[in-house]
């Protein structure tokens, strides 16, 4: 990328006397890429109609009415129809289909790598027609002949030339090797070499300029080929026509020679004259970023997304069939006759089938990667050309995914819930349905985000599998929360699978049938030990609550045959812990300890 800290810009750029911050350049001037990026499932008519809706049309009649043009009644009716709200897009579409000769394939899908559609030339004309449907009067086209044969490129440029004359437009086309017939279609030529403008002016004066410099084009040489070779150090000598010995003339000298040529002088003098704003019509510049309101943008994007969803209906049917097959396999493996609810092992079985169901629902959302990535190229192109911002595109996608999630989660829940033997309460059935619906929506959103992040199917699937593995491991089933290290506990709480697993487990195990006494020996031993400990703690608490005076006055005397007991005074203190039993004091008198001395033999 260019380091902007070293970039210096001087002067200012104006268009029709207006600076670039006074209007929207991207709407006034449109860029046409050399790549044809469209939705393959939409027809030619639908593509142009959507473009007209988003870019906004209907100003043609107003412009002509302001200019006081006298129109033919039929043309006036057409212009009024274009200016009528609600009908402008369809009428402009029909007009463009006629002008671009696309009416014979108007109802044919555009096609892509997986579907057969229109030809390359028709696709290129469709790309141009997308921009013509909007208010832009200047088209900047980059290498529009890429991937086309010479005859198709000639026909497309001829259509563009006719549109320029009919619609009073300005079109700038960059070409590398135009054919002689294609070269003759242009009015003006801009010759670039080494980043400098060698010639800019009428096409019929370009040979006069090079003869002025000292180079002559042979009669049987194409002008376009001559212009490409005359600035090359390798091929320049063969076109030298002066009597003086040849020397290489660099591009910088050609640029200086153009300034002294009469075409260059006229260009310089015209640039010195400032364009008067009063000569500019108010409708010539677009000052609104988007051609229609937010409500109409959402409506247009929603209609297109609904159309694409209907065209992909076979894929949604296939996904639902896949869900039913997996549900049948799951309920046969975990049939209710084998699923009891008495021991800890039975609970582990239910935990296992819940985790498997959760995994299957999440994996069903992985198909969203393919749908999203296929539409990304057209989305980025239309977003950059100010068809719409990102949110009107994403909102219909999310809204229309809700019925699909509802149906898929419903099929899974209906087929597996009572056949597996979950809690029979109807409320818990609908709670599980809701949980699976939310989990499926979460999966679709994650894969949609990863697709936009990766932008290619390989990268998106790779990142998606890594994220899924981490989410499954940290869901709380494979690794319990207590076994997750402190340094990793944050990932446990970030895992969306954990919340789905907790919701399904709580919904199942809070049912009353799991409250029955458990006969598992491990549970009984733990319960007995807990009860004994609890009883001991309760006794200690009772002893601590006894009257302090009663405990301090209870000093006993103990008698024995082997020892004499006295009644010493027991000092009472207010410190320490009061014991729950009666304290005793023992004293011993005349206690002797004898050790026999060993016998020493001398």
C-alpha positions in Angstrom: 0.0 0.0 0.0 1.1 3.6 -0.6 2.4 5.3 2.5 0.3 8.4 2.6 2.8 10.2 4.9 5.0 10.8 1.9 2.2 11.7 -0.5 1.9 15.3 -1.4 -1.2 16.7 -3.2 -1.4 20.2 -4.5 -4.2 22.1 -6.3 -7.8 21.0 -6.5 -10.1 19.0 -8.7 -13.4 20.4 -10.0 -16.1 18.9 -12.1 -18.4 21.3 -13.9 -17.0 24.1 -11.7 -17.9 22.2 -8.5 -15.4 20.7 -6.0 -15.7 17.0 -5.2 -17.2 17.7 -1.7 -20.2 19.5 -3.3 -21.6 16.4 -4.9 -21.3 12.6 -4.9 -18.6 11.7 -7.5 -19.4 7.9 -7.4 -23.0 8.6 -8.4 -22.2 11.2 -11.0 -19.4 9.1 -12.6 -19.6 5.3 -12.7 -16.8 2.8 -12.9 -17.3 -0.3 -15.0 -14.9 -3.1 -14.0 -13.4 -5.6 -16.5 -14.9 -8.4 -14.4 -18.6 -9.3 -14.9 -19.9 -9.8 -11.4 -23.6 -10.7 -11.2 -26.0 -13.0 -9.4 -26.1 -16.1 -11.5 -29.7 -17.0 -10.6 -31.2 -13.7 -11.7 -32.3 -13.1 -15.3 -31.0 -10.2 -17.4 -34.3 -8.3 -17.0 -34.3 -8.8 -13.2 -30.7 -7.6 -12.9 -31.3 -4.4 -14.8 -34.6 -3.8 -13.0 -32.8 -4.2 -9.6 -30.1 -1.8 -10.7 -32.7 0.8 -11.8 -34.5 0.5 -8.4 -31.4 1.0 -6.3 -29.6 3.6 -8.4 -32.7 5.7 -8.9 -34.2 6.8 -12.2 -36.9 9.1 -13.4 -35.0 12.4 -13.9 -34.8 12.2 -17.7 -38.3 13.7 -18.3 -37.7 16.4 -15.7 -34.4 17.3 -17.3 -35.9 17.6 -20.8 -38.9 19.5 -19.4 -36.5 22.0 -17.7 -34.6 22.4 -21.0 -37.9 23.1 -22.8 -37.4 20.3 -25.4 -40.3 19.7 -27.8 -40.8 15.9 -27.7 -42.6 13.5 -29.9 -45.9 12.4 -28.2 -44.7 8.8 -28.0 -41.3 9.7 -26.6 -43.0 12.1 -24.2 -45.3 9.4 -23.0 -42.2 7.2 -22.4 -40.4 9.9 -20.5 -43.5 10.6 -18.4 -43.6 6.9 -17.6 -40.0 7.0 -16.6 -40.7 9.9 -14.3 -43.7 8.1 -12.7 -43.1 6.8 -9.3 -43.2 3.0 -9.1 -42.9 2.4 -12.9 -39.6 4.1 -13.7 -37.4 1.0 -13.2 -39.3 -1.3 -15.5 -39.6 1.2 -18.3 -35.8 2.0 -18.2 -35.2 -1.7 -18.1 -37.1 -2.2 -21.3 -35.4 0.7 -22.9 -31.9 -0.6 -22.0 -32.8 -4.1 -23.3 -33.6 -2.6 -26.7 -30.6 -0.3 -26.8 -28.1 -3.1 -25.8 -29.8 -5.7 -27.9 -30.5 -7.9 -24.9 -34.2 -8.3 -25.5 -33.6 -11.8 -27.0 -32.1 -13.1 -23.7 -34.1 -10.9 -21.3 -35.6 -13.9 -19.5 -32.4 -16.0 -19.4 -30.5 -16.3 -16.2 -27.1 -14.7 -16.2 -25.3 -17.9 -15.1 -22.1 -18.6 -13.4 -19.4 -21.3 -13.1 -22.1 -23.9 -12.1 -25.0 -22.8 -14.3 -25.2 -22.2 -18.0 -26.4 -18.7 -18.8 -25.9 -15.9 -21.3 -22.7 -15.5 -23.4 -19.7 -13.4 -22.6 -20.6 -10.6 -24.9 -24.1 -10.4 -23.5 -22.7 -10.5 -20.0 -20.4 -7.6 -20.8 -23.3 -5.6 -22.2 -25.3 -6.4 -19.0 -22.5 -5.0 -16.9 -22.6 -1.8 -18.9 -26.4 -1.7 -18.7 -26.3 -1.8 -14.9 -24.5 1.5 -14.8 -26.7 3.0 -17.6 -29.7 2.4 -15.5 -28.5 5.0 -13.0 -28.1 8.8 -13.1 -24.4 8.7 -14.0 -23.5 10.6 -17.2 -19.8 9.7 -17.2 -18.7 6.0 -17.5 -15.1 4.9 -16.8 -14.6 1.5 -18.3 -11.6 -0.6 -17.5 -10.5 -3.2 -20.1 -14.0 -4.1 -21.2 -12.7 -6.3 -24.0 -11.1 -8.8 -21.6 -12.2 -12.4 -22.4 -14.0 -11.3 -25.6 -13.2 -11.9 -29.2 -12.6 -9.0 -31.6 -16.0 -9.1 -33.2 -17.8 -9.1 -29.9 -15.7 -6.3 -28.5 -16.4 -4.3 -31.7 -20.2 -4.8 -31.3 -20.1 -3.7 -27.6 -18.1 -0.6 -28.4 -20.4 0.2 -31.3 -23.4 0.0 -28.9 -21.6 2.3 -26.5 -20.8 4.8 -29.3 -24.5 4.9 -30.2 -25.6 5.3 -26.6 -23.1 8.2 -26.2 -24.7 10.0 -29.1 -28.3 9.2 -28.1 -28.1 9.8 -24.3 -25.5 12.6 -24.4 -23.0 10.8 -22.2 -19.2 10.7 -21.8 -17.4 7.4 -21.8 -13.8 6.8 -21.2 -12.5 3.3 -22.1 -9.1 1.9 -21.5 -7.9 -0.7 -24.0 -4.5 -2.3 -24.5 -4.6 -3.7 -28.1 -7.7 -2.4 -29.9 -8.4 -3.5 -33.4 -8.4 -1.0 -36.3 -12.2 -1.1 -36.6 -12.5 -0.6 -32.8 -10.1 2.3 -32.9 -12.2 4.1 -35.5 -15.2 4.2 -33.2 -13.6 6.7 -30.7 -13.9 10.5 -31.0 -10.8 11.4 -28.8 -7.6 9.5 -27.9 -5.6 9.7 -24.7 -2.2 8.0 -25.2 -0.4 7.0 -22.0 3.2 5.9 -21.7 5.3 5.6 -18.6 2.6 7.3 -16.6 2.6 10.4 -18.8 0.0 11.7 -21.3 1.8 11.7 -24.7 -1.3 12.8 -26.7 -4.8 13.9 -25.8 -7.2 15.1 -28.4 -9.2 14.2 -31.5 -8.5 10.9 -33.1 -7.9 12.2 -36.6 -5.1 14.5 -35.4 -3.0 11.8 -33.7 -1.0 10.9 -36.8 -0.4 14.6 -37.6 1.2 15.0 -34.2 3.7 12.1 -34.6 4.6 13.4 -38.1 5.2 16.7 -36.5 7.6 15.0 -34.1 9.3 12.9 -36.9 7.5 9.6 -37.0 5.2 8.4 -39.8 2.8 5.5 -39.7 3.1 3.1 -42.7 0.0 2.8 -44.9 -0.6 -0.9 -44.1 0.0 -0.4 -40.4 -2.8 -0.1 -38.0 -2.9 3.2 -36.1 -3.5 1.5 -32.7 -0.4 -0.8 -33.2 1.6 2.2 -34.4 0.8 4.2 -31.3 1.8 1.3 -29.0 5.2 0.8 -30.7 6.2 4.4 -31.5 7.0 5.1 -27.8 9.0 1.9 -27.4 12.7 2.2 -27.5 12.9 -1.1 -29.3 10.5 -0.3 -32.1 10.7 3.4 -32.5 13.5 3.6 -35.1 11.5 1.9 -37.9 9.0 4.8 -38.0 11.6 7.6 -38.2 10.8 9.8 -41.3 13.1 12.8 -41.0 16.3 13.3 -43.0 18.4 13.8 -39.8 20.0 10.8 -38.3 17.7 8.9 -35.9 18.1 9.3 -32.2 15.8 7.8 -29.5 13.2 10.3 -28.4 12.1 9.6 -24.9 8.5 10.0 -23.6 9.4 13.2 -21.8 10.4 14.9 -25.1 7.2 13.7 -26.7 5.2 15.3 -23.9 7.0 18.6 -24.4 6.4 18.4 -28.2 2.7 17.9 -27.6 2.6 21.2 -25.6 3.9 23.0 -28.7 1.5 21.2 -31.1 -1.7 23.0 -32.0 -3.9 20.4 -30.3 -1.9 20.7 -27.1 -2.1 24.5 -27.2 -5.9 24.5 -27.6 -6.1 22.0 -24.7 -4.0 24.2 -22.5 -5.9 27.4 -23.3 -9.3 25.7 -22.7 -8.1 24.4 -19.3 -7.1 27.9 -18.2 -10.7 29.1 -18.6 -12.7 28.3 -15.5 -16.0 26.6 -16.1 -18.9 28.8 -15.1 -21.3 27.2 -12.6 -24.2 29.1 -14.1 -23.8 27.1 -17.3 -24.3 23.8 -15.4 -27.8 22.3 -15.0 -28.8 21.4 -11.4 -29.8 17.9 -12.4 -26.4 17.2 -14.0 -24.8 16.5 -10.6 -26.0 13.9 -8.1 -25.9 15.2 -4.6 -27.7 12.3 -2.8 -25.5 9.3 -1.8 -28.3 6.8 -2.5 -30.9 7.2 -5.2 -33.9 6.0 -3.1 -35.0 6.1 0.5 -34.0 3.5 3.1 -37.5 2.0 3.0 -37.3 1.4 -0.8 -33.8 0.1 -0.5 -34.9 -2.6 2.0 -37.9 -3.4 -0.2 -35.7 -3.9 -3.3 -33.1 -6.0 -1.4 -35.8 -8.0 0.3 -37.5 -8.7 -3.1 -34.2 -9.8 -4.6 -33.3 -12.1 -1.7 -36.8 -13.7 -1.8 -36.3 -14.3 -5.5 -32.9 -15.9 -4.9 -34.4 -18.0 -2.1 -37.1 -19.3 -4.5 -34.6 -20.2 -7.1 -32.6 -22.2 -4.5 -35.7 -24.0 -3.2 -34.3 -27.4 -4.2 -31.3 -26.8 -1.9 -33.6 -26.0 1.1 -35.6 -29.2 0.3 -32.4 -31.2 0.3 -31.3 -29.8 3.6 -34.7 -30.7 5.2 -34.5 -34.2 3.8 -31.0 -34.5 5.3 -32.3 -33.3 8.7 -35.1 -36.0 8.6 -32.6 -38.8 7.7 -30.3 -37.8 10.6 -33.3 -37.5 12.9 -34.5 -41.0 12.0 -31.0 -42.4 12.6 -30.7 -40.6 16.0 -34.1 -41.8 17.3 -33.4 -45.4 16.3 -30.0 -45.3 18.1 -31.6 -43.7 21.3 -35.0 -45.2 21.2 -37.2 -44.5 24.3 -37.4 -48.1 25.3 -33.6 -48.0 26.0 -33.6 -44.6 27.6 -34.4 -44.8 31.3 -34.2 -42.1 33.9 -33.3 -43.8 37.2 -29.5 -43.9 37.5 -26.6 -41.6 36.8 -25.7 -43.7 33.7 -29.2 -43.0 32.4 -28.5 -39.3 32.8 -25.3 -39.6 30.9 -27.1 -41.2 28.0 -29.4 -38.2 27.8 -26.5 -35.8 28.0 -24.9 -37.7 25.1 -28.0 -37.5 22.8 -28.4 -33.8 23.7 -24.9 -33.0 22.7 -25.2 -35.0 19.5 -28.4 -33.2 18.6 -26.7 -29.9 19.3 -23.8 -30.8 17.1 -26.0 -31.8 14.2 -28.0 -28.6 14.3 -24.9 -26.5 14.3 -23.3 -28.4 11.4 -26.5 -27.9 9.3 -25.7 -24.2 9.3 -22.4 -24.7 7.6 -24.1 -24.6 4.2 -24.5 -20.8 4.8 -20.8 -20.5 3.9 -21.5 -21.4 0.3 -24.5 -19.2 -0.1 -22.7 -16.2 1.4 -19.5 -16.5 -0.6 -21.3 -16.9 -3.9 -23.0 -13.6 -3.4 -20.0 -11.6 -2.0 -18.5 -10.5 -5.3 -21.7 -8.9 -6.5 -22.3 -7.4 -3.1 -18.9 -5.7 -2.9 -19.3 -4.3 -6.4 -22.8 -2.9 -5.8 -21.8 -1.6 -2.3 -18.8 0.3 -3.7 -20.9 1.7 -6.6 -23.4 3.0 -4.0 -26.3 0.7 -4.9 -27.0 0.3 -1.2 -25.1 0.2 2.1 -24.4 -3.1 3.9 -27.3 -3.2 6.3 -30.1 -3.4 3.7 -28.3 -6.3 2.2 -27.8 -8.2 5.4 -31.2 -7.5 7.0 -33.3 -9.5 4.4 -30.8 -12.3 4.6 -31.3 -12.7 8.3 -35.1 -12.2 8.2 -35.6 -14.8 5.4 -33.3 -17.3 7.3 -35.8 -17.4 10.2 -38.4 -19.6 8.5 -35.7 -22.0 7.3 -34.3 -22.3 10.9 -37.8 -22.7 12.3 -38.6 -25.6 9.9 -35.2 -27.4 10.3 -35.3 -27.1 14.1 -38.9 -28.1 14.1 -38.4 -31.2 12.0 -35.6 -32.3 14.3 -37.5 -31.7 17.5 -40.8 -33.3 16.2 -39.1 -36.5 15.0 -36.7 -37.0 18.0 -38.3 -35.6 21.1 -40.9 -38.2 22.1 -39.3 -41.1 20.3 -36.1 -40.6 22.3 -38.1 -40.1 25.5 -37.4 -36.6 26.7 -39.5 -35.0 29.5 -43.1 -35.5 28.3 -44.4 -32.0 29.3 -45.5 -30.0 26.2 -43.9 -26.9 27.6 -40.5 -28.6 27.6 -41.1 -29.8 24.0 -41.6 -26.3 22.8 -38.7 -25.0 24.9 -36.4 -27.5 23.2 -37.7 -26.4 19.8 -37.0 -22.8 20.7 -33.5 -23.7 21.9 -32.6 -25.5 18.7 -34.0 -22.6 16.7 -31.8 -20.1 18.5 -28.8 -22.5 18.1 -29.4 -22.8 14.4 -29.7 -19.0 14.0 -26.4 -18.6 15.9 -24.7 -21.1 13.6 -25.9 -19.3 10.5 -24.7 -16.0 11.9 -21.3 -17.3 12.7 -20.7 -19.0 9.3 -22.0 -15.8 7.6 -19.5 -13.8 9.5 -16.6 -16.2 8.8 -17.5 -16.2 5.1 -17.3 -12.4 5.0 -14.1 -12.6 6.9 -12.5 -15.3 4.7 -14.1 -14.2 1.3 -13.1 -17.6 -0.2 -14.7 -21.0 0.3 -11.4 -22.7 1.3 -10.5 -20.1 3.9 -14.0 -19.8 5.3 -14.4 -23.6 5.7 -10.9 -23.9 7.3 -11.6 -21.1 9.9 -15.1 -22.5 10.4 -13.9 -26.0 11.3 -11.4 -24.5 13.8 -14.0 -22.4 15.5 -16.4 -25.4 15.6 -13.8 -27.7 17.2 -13.1 -25.1 19.9 -16.8 -24.5 20.5 -17.5 -28.2 20.8 -14.6 -28.9 23.1 -15.5 -26.0 25.4 -19.3 -26.6 25.4 -19.1 -28.3 28.8 -19.8 -31.8 27.6 -16.4 -33.0 26.4 -14.5 -31.0 29.0 -16.4 -30.1 32.2 -16.2 -26.6 33.5 -14.2 -27.6 36.5 -11.5 -29.2 34.3 -11.0 -26.0 32.2 -7.9 -24.2 33.3 -8.1 -20.7 34.7 -6.2 -19.3 31.8 -8.8 -20.8 29.4 -12.0 -20.2 31.3 -12.8 -17.1 29.3 -13.0 -19.2 26.1 -15.6 -21.4 28.0 -17.8 -18.5 28.5 -17.3 -17.2 25.0 -18.3 -20.6 23.4 -21.9 -20.3 22.1 -22.2 -24.0 22.3 -22.0 -23.9 26.1 -25.1 -21.8 26.3 -27.0 -24.0 24.0 -25.9 -27.1 25.9 -26.9 -25.6 29.2 -30.3 -24.6 28.0 -31.1 -28.1 26.6 -29.7 -29.8 29.8 -31.7 -27.6 32.2 -34.8 -28.0 30.1 -34.6 -31.8 30.4 -33.2 -32.4 33.9 -35.5 -30.0 35.8 -38.4 -32.3 35.0 -40.0 -34.0 38.1 -39.1 -37.5 36.9 -35.4 -36.8 37.6 -36.4 -36.0 41.3 -37.1 -39.6 42.2 -34.9 -41.2 44.9 -31.7 -42.7 43.4 -30.7 -46.2 44.3 -27.2 -45.9 42.9 -24.8 -47.2 45.7 -22.4 -44.3 45.0 -25.1 -41.8 45.5 -26.3 -43.6 48.7 -22.8 -43.6 50.3 -22.4 -40.0 49.5 -25.8 -39.2 51.0 -25.1 -41.1 54.3 -21.8 -39.4 54.8 -23.3 -36.1 54.1 -26.2 -36.8 56.6 -23.7 -37.8 59.4 -21.6 -34.7 58.9 -24.7 -32.6 58.9 -25.9 -34.1 62.2 -22.6 -33.5 63.9 -22.5 -29.9 62.8 -26.1 -29.4 64.1 -25.0 -30.8 67.6 -22.1 -28.4 67.7 -24.4 -25.6 66.9 -26.8 -26.6 69.7 -23.9 -26.8 72.3 -22.7 -23.3 71.3 -26.2 -21.9 72.0 -26.4 -23.1 75.7 -26.4 -20.6 78.5 -22.9 -19.4 79.4 -23.6 -19.3 83.2 -24.9 -22.9 83.2 -21.7 -24.2 81.5 -19.4 -22.3 83.9 -21.1 -23.7 87.1 -21.0 -27.3 86.2 -17.8 -28.7 87.9 -17.9 -32.3 88.9 -15.9 -34.5 91.4 -15.0 -38.0 90.2 -14.0 -40.7 92.7 -12.0 -43.9 92.0 -10.5 -46.8 94.0 -7.1 -46.4 92.5 -6.9 -42.7 92.8 -8.2 -39.9 94.9 -10.1 -37.1 93.3 -10.3 -33.6 94.7 -12.5 -30.7 94.0 -10.3 -28.1 92.5 -11.7 -24.9 91.5 -12.0 -24.8 87.8 -11.1 -21.4 86.4 -13.7 -20.2 83.9 -12.7 -18.1 81.1 -14.7 -16.2 78.6 -12.3 -17.1 75.9 -12.4 -20.1 73.6 -15.2 -22.5 72.5 -18.0 -23.9 74.7 -18.1 -27.7 74.3 -21.5 -29.5 74.1 -20.6 -31.9 77.0 -19.9 -31.6 80.7 -16.2 -30.7 81.4 -14.3 -32.8 84.0 -11.2 -32.1 86.1 -9.0 -34.9 87.3 -6.1 -34.6 89.8 -3.7 -37.4 90.8 -1.8 -37.7 94.2 1.3 -39.8 95.1 2.0 -41.1 91.6 5.4 -42.7 91.4 7.3 -43.9 88.4 10.1 -46.6 89.0 12.8 -47.9 86.7 14.9 -50.8 87.8 18.6 -50.2 87.5 20.4 -52.8 85.4 22.7 -55.2 87.2 26.4 -54.7 86.4 28.7 -57.7 86.5 32.3 -56.8 87.4 
